Amino acid sequence: MCHDRVDGDQITVTQDFMSFMLGVERPGVTAALRSLEMAGSVRKRRGSVEITDRDGLLDYAGDGYGVAEAEYARLIEGRAEPQA
């Protein structure tokens, strides 16, 4: 979802901040990123993550990605409507 909202494939975010956003411990983020990197979907660097295979990430996310995006679009579209 972050990739949808940034220009390019580089997302500037630390693993500490990702763990905070997700409500998980940092070692879990590290393990997940390591798995995604081994699969060729991302490349992690200090303070950033580069998306290298978006289609692979979408396959990995399965139906979970589309549901969240649809709700996000519904909420944002609702706020974008002009007030009378």
Protein Blocks (a to p, Z undefined) as FASTA:
>chain_A
ZZmmpgcjbdcddfklmmmmnopafklmmmmmmmmmmnopaccdehiacdfblmlmmmmn
mmmlmmmmmmmmmmmmmmmpccZZ
